[in-house]
Amino acid sequence: LRVFFSSLFFLSFRPFHVEPTNIVSVNDDMQRVTDEASAMNKRIHYYSRLTSPADRALIAPDHVLPAPDEIYVYSPLGTAFKVDSCTDGYGKNSSLVTIFMIWNTMMGTSILSIPWGIKQAGFTSGIILILLMGILTLYCCYRVVKSRQMIPLTDTSNWEFPDVCKYYFGSFGQWSSLLFSMVSLVGAMVVYWVLMSNFLFNTGKFIYNFVHDINVTDIVPGTNGSNKVICPSAASDHPPQNRSVMFSSGNRTGFELFEEWWDKSKTVPFYLIAVLLPLLNLKSPSFFAKFNVLGTVSVVYLVFLVTVKAAHLGIHLEFNWFTENEFFVPEFRILFPQLTGVLTLAFFIHNCVITLLQNNRNQENNVRDLSIAYFLVGLTYLYVGVIIFASFPSPPLSKECIEQNFLDNFPSDDIMSFVARIFLLFQMMTVYPLLGYLARVQLLRQFFGNAYPSLFHVLVLNLAIVGAGVAMARFYPNIGGIIRYSGATCGLAFVFVYPSLIYMISLHRAGQLTWPILIIHIFIILLGLANLIAQFLL
């Protein structure tokens, strides 16, 4: 006989735990408790009736509850039944599912900027930095996972990392973690708005030209042939707008009118407001969570696109260690911090890793599964970044032409790039309300105690977030720059400073802090600070 209860049952009634030695086995499957254990159970129930159900003063506290596999529930006859699937969050996912969830959560828009980051750092130093940043962020993430276990005499089973920060740093830790968490969320939403404007513009341009049978080419340098690669930023330091010319017959007046009203930065970012602002004001965006699988499909398709393009374009590499020529960049460049800023956000999962690992069926495998997930994420970044950089046709184009969004190096009439933009556009339009919901919950709940105090409060917050996205898409549509600034800022706290400080403080309180550990973790903090400062100097 197996008894199944929901987690809410146990949170409400606090089942009494009987040690395995107090459970008497008999010939049948039923297990009976000793008189001593039964008396203790009645005593707990008696205490629970001395106060109202809302008063938890005499409720058995969390830290006395047993491990998930040692919980039993009593029947009125004194029989103890083993409980299955009784815990909140534990025992749901296998290691394989956990690894996949971390990989899927970490993979985001940063993958589009990795080839640009490698170009900024240099090919060899770019590969080295991806490996080193992956190892460093993995170690800091490991310190986040272990941070709860280093707090003595306190039940931390339901704590997130901001709760740990509050324990060690008080209200400063609570509010600073909220601030940096909001930086990461709003930064991601701004990047999404810029990319959605980009993808919507190129998608609309492709559809218009196809429907009206217009053959249009961009007035930018590019290669010839069926696998065309372009250099949109060759003529200016600013991202390209609607620079194109029509070759075949068609309604020229209509085409010019379309280009006037369908502009990447002047009009399209504003069109998105009509679609996304109402979705942000919904009380619960749970419907959009069903489309999370699109993120995986998009990444898999990007890997496929990169592979096919590289097979057609071939490899174009020339190793110049410190000198730059017309078509190639040096292997080591002073601009390498721009890549480290992007990678800080690319490997950022530290504010939610505890939640993801809490659902792992085998908690003892958390560190192993986290390491495997980081390895797969780093491998994906390396593959996309290295292949795009190596296959970029130099000559005739220079490696400097690699865009902050590598899809911009393919013309709007490229079929494979069109499909990728469609996938990414739809995926981002479903994820954007989820990010807005997380930002709303974190901010409004802290100030008003309610994630939806009123439509007015929510609307003001959403207008501010949408306004930031529109402003960036209009005046600074550089996703590489936005990613590296927001990544270095939120990474300073969640990746470098807080995990290292908490580890050193916990060891100091336990009398176990040594000079090597102190020096290493101070160095990690200084690396994070230097990473942030360098973003504003280069």
C-alpha positions as CSV (number, residue, x, y, z in Angstrom):
1,L,0.0,0.0,0.0
2,R,1.4,3.4,-1.0
3,V,0.0,6.7,0.1
4,F,0.5,9.8,-2.0
5,F,0.1,13.3,-0.7
6,S,0.8,16.8,-2.1
7,S,3.5,19.0,-0.7
8,L,0.8,21.4,0.7
9,F,-0.4,18.6,3.0
10,F,3.0,18.4,4.7
11,L,3.5,22.1,4.9
12,S,0.2,22.4,6.7
13,F,0.2,19.4,9.1
14,R,4.0,18.9,9.7
15,P,4.0,15.1,9.8
16,F,5.9,13.6,12.7
17,H,9.0,11.7,11.9
18,V,9.7,8.3,13.4
19,E,13.3,7.1,13.3
20,P,13.8,3.8,11.3
21,T,14.7,2.1,14.6
22,N,11.3,2.9,16.0
23,I,9.5,1.2,13.2
24,V,8.7,-2.4,13.8
25,S,8.6,-4.8,10.9
26,V,6.0,-7.6,10.7
27,N,5.3,-10.3,8.3
28,D,2.9,-8.3,6.2
29,D,3.7,-5.1,4.3
30,M,2.3,-2.9,7.0
31,Q,4.7,-1.2,9.4
32,R,3.6,-0.5,13.0
33,V,5.1,2.0,15.4
34,T,6.3,1.4,18.9
35,D,4.3,2.8,21.9
36,E,7.1,5.4,22.5
37,A,6.8,6.7,18.9
38,S,3.0,6.7,19.0
39,A,3.0,8.7,22.3
40,M,5.4,11.3,20.8
41,N,3.1,11.6,17.8
42,K,0.1,12.2,20.0
43,R,2.0,14.8,22.0
44,I,2.9,16.7,18.8
45,H,-0.8,16.7,17.7
46,Y,-1.8,17.9,21.2
47,Y,0.5,20.9,21.0
48,S,-0.8,21.7,17.5
49,R,-4.3,22.1,18.9
50,L,-3.3,24.6,21.7
51,T,-3.2,27.5,19.2
52,S,-5.1,28.4,16.1
53,P,-4.0,26.9,12.8
54,A,-2.5,30.3,11.7
55,D,-0.2,30.5,14.7
56,R,2.9,28.5,14.0
57,A,4.5,28.9,17.4
58,L,4.0,25.3,18.5
59,I,4.3,23.8,15.0
60,A,7.2,21.4,14.5
61,P,9.9,23.5,12.8
62,D,11.4,22.7,9.4
63,H,14.8,21.6,10.6
64,V,13.4,18.6,12.6
65,L,11.7,17.1,9.5
66,P,13.4,14.1,8.1
67,A,14.9,13.5,4.7
68,P,12.4,13.0,1.9
69,D,13.0,9.2,2.0
70,E,12.3,8.9,5.7
71,I,8.9,10.5,6.1
72,Y,6.0,8.3,7.4
73,V,2.3,9.2,8.0
74,Y,0.3,7.6,10.8
75,S,-3.1,6.1,10.6
76,P,-5.5,6.3,13.6
77,L,-4.6,2.6,14.3
78,G,-0.9,3.5,14.9
79,T,0.2,2.2,11.5
80,A,3.1,4.1,9.7
81,F,3.0,4.3,6.0
82,K,5.9,5.2,3.8
83,V,5.2,8.4,1.8
84,D,6.2,8.8,-1.8
85,S,6.6,12.0,-3.8
86,C,5.9,14.1,-0.7
87,T,8.4,16.9,-0.9
88,D,8.2,20.2,-2.6
89,G,10.6,20.3,-5.5
90,Y,12.7,17.2,-4.7
91,G,12.7,13.9,-6.6
92,K,11.1,15.2,-9.9
93,N,13.9,15.3,-12.5
94,S,16.6,12.9,-13.5
95,S,20.2,14.1,-13.9
96,L,19.7,14.2,-17.7
97,V,16.7,16.4,-17.4
98,T,18.4,18.7,-14.9
99,I,21.5,19.1,-17.1
100,F,19.2,19.9,-20.1
101,M,17.2,22.5,-18.0
102,I,20.4,24.3,-17.0
103,W,21.7,24.3,-20.6
104,N,18.4,25.5,-21.9
105,T,18.2,28.3,-19.2
106,M,21.7,29.5,-19.7
107,M,21.6,29.6,-23.5
108,G,20.2,32.9,-24.6
109,T,20.8,35.9,-26.8
110,S,24.5,36.0,-25.9
111,I,25.1,33.2,-28.4
112,L,24.5,35.7,-31.2
113,S,27.3,37.9,-30.0
114,I,30.0,35.3,-29.3
115,P,31.5,35.5,-32.8
116,W,31.8,39.3,-32.4
117,G,33.3,38.8,-29.0
118,I,36.0,36.5,-30.4
119,K,36.7,39.0,-33.1
120,Q,37.2,41.7,-30.5
121,A,39.5,39.6,-28.4
122,G,41.3,37.8,-31.2
123,F,40.8,34.2,-32.3
124,T,43.3,32.5,-30.0
125,S,42.7,34.7,-26.9
126,G,38.9,34.4,-27.6
127,I,39.0,30.6,-27.3
128,I,41.2,30.8,-24.2
129,L,38.8,33.3,-22.6
130,I,35.7,31.2,-23.2
131,L,37.4,28.3,-21.5
132,L,38.7,30.3,-18.6
133,M,35.5,32.2,-18.0
134,G,33.5,29.0,-18.2
135,I,35.7,27.5,-15.4
136,L,35.6,30.6,-13.3
137,T,31.9,31.1,-13.5
138,L,31.3,27.4,-12.8
139,Y,33.4,27.6,-9.6
140,C,31.5,30.7,-8.5
141,C,28.2,28.9,-9.3
142,Y,29.4,26.0,-7.2
143,R,30.1,28.3,-4.3
144,V,26.5,29.6,-4.7
145,V,25.1,26.0,-4.5
146,K,27.1,25.3,-1.4
147,S,26.4,28.6,0.3
148,R,23.2,27.4,2.1
149,Q,25.0,24.4,3.6
150,M,27.5,26.6,5.3
151,I,24.9,28.3,7.5
152,P,24.7,26.5,10.9
153,L,21.6,25.8,13.0
154,T,19.2,27.2,10.4
155,D,16.9,25.5,8.1
156,T,17.9,26.8,4.6
157,S,16.1,24.2,2.5
158,N,13.7,26.8,1.0
159,W,16.2,29.6,0.7
160,E,17.3,31.2,-2.6
161,F,20.7,32.9,-3.0
162,P,19.2,36.4,-2.2
163,D,18.1,34.9,1.2
164,V,21.7,33.8,1.8
165,C,22.9,37.3,0.9
166,K,20.4,38.8,3.4
167,Y,21.6,36.4,6.1
168,Y,25.2,37.5,5.8
169,F,24.8,41.2,4.8
170,G,21.4,42.2,6.2
171,S,19.2,44.6,4.5
172,F,22.1,45.7,2.3
173,G,22.5,42.2,0.9
174,Q,18.7,42.0,0.3
175,W,18.4,45.3,-1.5
176,S,21.7,45.0,-3.4
177,S,20.8,41.5,-4.7
178,L,17.4,42.9,-5.8
179,L,19.1,45.7,-7.6
180,F,21.6,43.5,-9.5
181,S,18.9,41.0,-10.2
182,M,16.8,43.8,-11.8
183,V,19.8,44.9,-13.8
184,S,20.1,41.4,-15.3
185,L,16.4,41.2,-16.0
186,V,15.9,44.6,-17.5
187,G,19.2,44.3,-19.4
188,A,17.9,41.0,-20.9
189,M,14.6,42.7,-21.8
190,V,16.3,45.6,-23.5
191,V,18.4,43.2,-25.6
192,Y,15.3,41.3,-26.5
193,W,13.6,44.5,-27.7
194,V,16.5,45.4,-29.8
195,L,16.7,41.9,-31.3
196,M,12.9,41.7,-31.8
197,S,13.0,45.0,-33.7
198,N,15.9,43.6,-35.8
199,F,14.2,40.3,-36.6
200,L,10.8,41.9,-37.2
201,F,12.3,44.4,-39.6
202,N,14.2,41.8,-41.6
203,T,11.2,39.4,-41.6
204,G,8.8,42.1,-42.8
205,K,11.3,43.2,-45.5
206,F,11.7,39.6,-46.8
207,I,7.9,39.1,-46.9
208,Y,7.2,42.4,-48.6
209,N,9.8,41.8,-51.3
210,F,8.6,38.3,-51.9
211,V,4.9,39.2,-52.1
212,H,5.6,42.1,-54.5
213,D,8.3,40.2,-56.5
214,I,10.9,42.9,-55.8
215,N,14.5,42.1,-56.2
216,V,16.4,44.2,-53.7
217,T,20.0,44.2,-52.7
218,D,21.7,46.1,-49.8
219,I,24.2,48.8,-50.7
220,V,26.9,47.3,-48.6
221,P,30.0,45.3,-49.4
222,G,29.5,41.5,-49.7
223,T,30.4,38.3,-51.4
224,N,28.8,37.0,-54.6
225,G,27.0,33.7,-55.1
226,S,24.2,31.8,-53.5
227,N,25.7,32.0,-50.0
228,K,26.1,35.7,-49.7
229,V,27.8,37.3,-46.7
230,I,27.5,41.1,-46.2
231,C,29.4,43.7,-44.2
232,P,26.6,46.1,-43.0
233,S,28.8,48.3,-40.9
234,A,31.6,48.8,-43.5
235,A,30.5,52.3,-44.4
236,S,29.9,53.7,-40.9
237,D,30.5,53.0,-37.3
238,H,26.8,52.9,-36.7
239,P,24.6,49.9,-37.4
240,P,22.9,50.0,-40.9
241,Q,19.4,51.2,-41.5
242,N,17.4,50.8,-44.7
243,R,20.3,51.1,-47.2
244,S,19.0,49.2,-50.3
245,V,18.4,49.6,-53.9
246,M,15.7,48.1,-56.1
247,F,16.8,46.4,-59.3
248,S,13.7,44.8,-60.9
249,S,10.4,46.3,-62.0
250,G,7.8,47.1,-59.5
251,N,6.0,50.0,-57.8
252,R,8.9,52.2,-56.9
253,T,6.7,54.7,-55.0
254,G,5.2,51.9,-53.0
255,F,8.6,50.5,-52.2
256,E,9.9,53.9,-51.0
257,L,6.9,54.4,-48.9
258,F,7.4,50.9,-47.3
259,E,11.0,51.8,-46.5
260,E,9.9,55.0,-44.9
261,W,7.4,53.3,-42.6
262,W,9.4,50.1,-42.1
263,D,12.6,51.4,-40.6
264,K,14.7,49.3,-38.3
265,S,15.2,52.0,-35.6
266,K,12.7,54.7,-36.4
267,T,9.4,52.8,-36.7
268,V,9.6,49.1,-36.0
269,P,10.6,49.3,-32.3
270,F,7.4,51.4,-31.8
271,Y,5.2,48.8,-33.6
272,L,6.2,46.2,-31.0
273,I,4.6,48.2,-28.2
274,A,1.1,47.5,-29.5
275,V,1.7,43.8,-29.2
276,L,3.9,43.4,-26.1
277,L,2.7,46.1,-23.7
278,P,-0.8,44.5,-23.3
279,L,0.9,41.1,-22.7
280,L,3.1,42.6,-20.0
281,N,0.1,43.8,-18.0
282,L,-1.4,40.3,-17.7
283,K,-1.6,39.1,-14.1
284,S,-0.1,35.7,-14.9
285,P,1.9,34.9,-18.1
286,S,1.8,31.2,-17.4
287,F,0.4,30.6,-20.9
288,F,3.7,31.7,-22.4
289,A,5.7,29.3,-20.3
290,K,4.4,26.5,-22.6
291,F,6.6,27.9,-25.4
292,N,9.9,27.5,-23.6
293,V,10.7,24.6,-25.9
294,L,11.1,27.2,-28.7
295,G,14.4,28.3,-27.0
296,T,15.8,24.8,-27.5
297,V,14.6,24.6,-31.1
298,S,16.1,28.0,-31.8
299,V,19.5,27.1,-30.5
300,V,19.5,23.8,-32.3
301,Y,18.6,25.5,-35.5
302,L,21.3,28.1,-35.1
303,V,23.9,25.3,-34.7
304,F,22.5,23.7,-37.8
305,L,22.6,27.0,-39.7
306,V,26.2,27.7,-38.6
307,T,27.2,24.2,-39.7
308,V,25.6,24.5,-43.2
309,K,27.0,28.0,-43.8
310,A,30.5,26.9,-42.8
311,A,30.3,23.9,-45.1
312,H,29.5,26.1,-48.0
313,L,31.9,29.0,-47.2
314,G,34.9,27.0,-46.1
315,I,37.6,28.0,-43.5
316,H,39.3,31.4,-43.8
317,L,42.0,31.8,-41.2
318,E,45.4,33.5,-41.1
319,F,47.4,33.7,-37.8
320,N,48.8,37.1,-37.1
321,W,49.8,37.1,-33.5
322,F,50.0,40.8,-32.7
323,T,49.7,42.7,-36.1
324,E,46.6,43.5,-38.0
325,N,46.2,43.5,-41.8
326,E,43.4,44.3,-44.2
327,F,41.4,41.1,-43.8
328,F,42.4,39.5,-40.5
329,V,42.7,40.6,-36.8
330,P,45.5,39.7,-34.4
331,E,45.3,36.6,-32.2
332,F,45.5,38.8,-29.1
333,R,43.8,42.2,-28.9
334,I,43.5,44.8,-26.2
335,L,39.7,44.8,-26.6
336,F,39.4,41.3,-25.0
337,P,37.4,42.6,-21.9
338,Q,34.5,43.2,-24.3
339,L,34.3,39.4,-24.7
340,T,34.6,38.8,-20.9
341,G,31.7,41.1,-20.4
342,V,29.6,39.2,-22.9
343,L,30.7,35.8,-21.3
344,T,29.8,37.0,-17.8
345,L,26.1,37.1,-18.9
346,A,26.5,34.1,-21.3
347,F,27.4,31.9,-18.3
348,F,25.1,33.7,-15.8
349,I,22.7,31.4,-14.0
350,H,23.8,32.1,-10.4
351,N,20.6,33.8,-9.3
352,C,18.4,30.8,-10.1
353,V,20.7,27.8,-10.0
354,I,19.6,26.7,-6.5
355,T,16.0,26.5,-7.8
356,L,17.0,24.4,-10.8
357,L,19.1,22.0,-8.8
358,Q,16.4,21.6,-6.1
359,N,14.3,19.6,-8.6
360,N,17.1,17.1,-9.1
361,R,16.1,13.6,-8.0
362,N,19.6,12.8,-6.9
363,Q,20.8,15.7,-4.8
364,E,24.3,14.2,-4.4
365,N,24.8,14.6,-8.2
366,N,24.2,18.3,-8.2
367,V,27.8,19.4,-8.6
368,R,28.4,16.8,-11.3
369,D,25.3,17.7,-13.2
370,L,26.1,21.4,-12.9
371,S,29.6,20.8,-14.3
372,I,28.3,18.8,-17.2
373,A,25.8,21.5,-18.0
374,Y,28.5,24.2,-18.0
375,F,30.7,22.0,-20.2
376,L,27.9,21.7,-22.8
377,V,27.1,25.4,-22.7
378,G,30.8,26.3,-23.2
379,L,31.0,23.7,-26.0
380,T,28.0,25.3,-27.7
381,Y,29.4,28.8,-27.4
382,L,32.8,27.6,-28.7
383,Y,31.3,25.8,-31.7
384,V,29.1,28.7,-32.8
385,G,31.8,31.4,-32.2
386,V,34.7,29.5,-33.7
387,I,32.8,28.3,-36.8
388,I,31.4,31.6,-37.6
389,F,34.7,33.4,-37.1
390,A,36.7,30.8,-39.1
391,S,34.2,30.5,-42.0
392,F,33.7,34.3,-42.4
393,P,35.0,34.9,-46.0
394,S,38.3,36.8,-45.6
395,P,39.1,37.9,-48.2
396,P,37.2,39.6,-49.8
397,L,35.7,40.8,-46.5
398,S,37.6,41.7,-43.3
399,K,37.0,39.8,-40.1
400,E,36.2,43.3,-38.6
401,C,32.9,43.0,-40.5
402,I,31.5,40.3,-38.1
403,E,28.5,42.0,-36.5
404,Q,27.4,42.0,-32.9
405,N,24.4,39.9,-34.1
406,F,26.0,37.5,-36.5
407,L,22.7,37.0,-38.3
408,D,23.1,40.6,-39.6
409,N,26.0,39.3,-41.8
410,F,23.5,37.4,-43.9
411,P,21.1,39.4,-46.2
412,S,17.4,39.7,-45.4
413,D,16.6,37.5,-48.5
414,D,18.7,34.6,-47.2
415,I,16.2,31.7,-46.6
416,M,18.0,30.0,-43.7
417,S,18.5,33.3,-41.9
418,F,14.9,34.2,-42.5
419,V,13.8,30.9,-40.8
420,A,16.2,31.6,-37.9
421,R,14.8,35.1,-37.4
422,I,11.2,33.8,-37.4
423,F,12.1,31.2,-34.8
424,L,13.9,33.7,-32.6
425,L,11.3,36.4,-33.0
426,F,8.4,34.2,-31.9
427,Q,10.5,32.7,-29.0
428,M,11.5,36.1,-27.7
429,M,7.9,37.4,-28.0
430,T,6.8,34.6,-25.7
431,V,9.7,34.9,-23.3
432,Y,9.5,38.7,-23.0
433,P,6.3,38.7,-20.9
434,L,7.8,36.0,-18.6
435,L,10.9,38.3,-18.0
436,G,8.5,41.2,-17.3
437,Y,6.6,39.1,-14.9
438,L,9.8,38.2,-13.0
439,A,10.8,41.8,-12.8
440,R,7.3,42.8,-11.6
441,V,7.3,40.2,-8.9
442,Q,10.7,41.0,-7.6
443,L,10.3,44.8,-7.6
444,L,6.6,45.4,-6.7
445,R,6.5,42.6,-4.0
446,Q,9.4,44.2,-2.3
447,F,7.9,47.7,-2.2
448,F,4.1,46.9,-2.0
449,G,4.0,43.3,-0.7
450,N,2.0,42.4,-3.7
451,A,3.1,41.5,-7.3
452,Y,0.0,43.1,-8.7
453,P,-1.0,46.0,-6.4
454,S,-3.0,47.7,-9.2
455,L,-3.1,48.1,-12.9
456,F,-1.7,51.6,-12.5
457,H,1.4,50.4,-10.7
458,V,2.0,47.6,-13.2
459,L,1.4,49.8,-16.1
460,V,3.9,52.5,-14.9
461,L,6.6,49.8,-14.3
462,N,6.0,48.2,-17.7
463,L,6.0,51.6,-19.5
464,A,9.5,52.3,-17.9
465,I,10.8,48.9,-19.1
466,V,9.4,49.2,-22.6
467,G,10.6,52.7,-22.8
468,A,14.1,51.6,-22.1
469,G,13.9,49.0,-24.8
470,V,12.5,51.4,-27.4
471,A,15.1,54.0,-26.5
472,M,18.0,51.5,-26.9
473,A,16.5,50.1,-30.2
474,R,16.2,53.7,-31.5
475,F,19.5,55.2,-30.4
476,Y,21.9,52.4,-29.3
477,P,20.9,49.1,-31.1
478,N,24.2,47.4,-30.2
479,I,23.4,44.2,-28.5
480,G,27.0,43.3,-27.8
481,G,27.4,46.5,-25.9
482,I,24.2,46.1,-23.9
483,I,25.0,42.5,-23.1
484,R,28.6,43.2,-21.9
485,Y,27.5,46.2,-19.8
486,S,24.6,44.4,-18.1
487,G,26.6,41.2,-17.8
488,A,29.6,42.8,-16.1
489,T,27.3,44.8,-13.8
490,C,25.1,42.0,-12.5
491,G,28.0,39.5,-12.7
492,L,30.1,41.7,-10.3
493,A,27.6,40.9,-7.5
494,F,26.2,37.5,-8.2
495,V,29.2,35.9,-9.9
496,F,32.3,37.4,-8.4
497,V,31.7,39.3,-5.1
498,Y,28.9,37.6,-3.1
499,P,29.9,34.0,-3.6
500,S,33.5,34.7,-2.7
501,L,32.6,37.0,0.3
502,I,30.1,34.5,1.7
503,Y,32.6,31.6,1.4
504,M,35.3,33.6,3.2
505,I,33.0,34.9,5.9
506,S,31.6,31.4,6.6
507,L,35.1,29.9,6.8
508,H,36.2,32.8,9.1
509,R,33.3,32.2,11.5
510,A,34.2,28.5,11.6
511,G,37.9,29.2,12.2
512,Q,38.9,27.5,8.9
513,L,39.9,30.5,6.7
514,T,43.5,30.2,5.4
515,W,45.7,32.7,3.6
516,P,45.6,30.8,0.2
517,I,41.8,30.7,0.2
518,L,41.7,34.4,1.2
519,I,44.1,35.5,-1.6
520,I,42.4,33.4,-4.2
521,H,38.9,34.7,-3.5
522,I,40.0,38.4,-3.1
523,F,41.6,37.9,-6.6
524,I,38.3,36.7,-8.0
525,I,36.6,39.7,-6.6
526,L,39.2,42.0,-8.1
527,L,38.7,40.2,-11.5
528,G,35.0,41.0,-11.4
529,L,35.7,44.6,-10.5
530,A,38.3,45.0,-13.3
531,N,35.8,43.3,-15.7
532,L,33.2,46.0,-15.0
533,I,35.6,48.9,-15.1
534,A,37.1,47.8,-18.4
535,Q,33.7,47.8,-20.1
536,F,33.6,51.6,-19.8
537,L,37.3,52.1,-20.8
538,L,37.2,50.1,-24.1
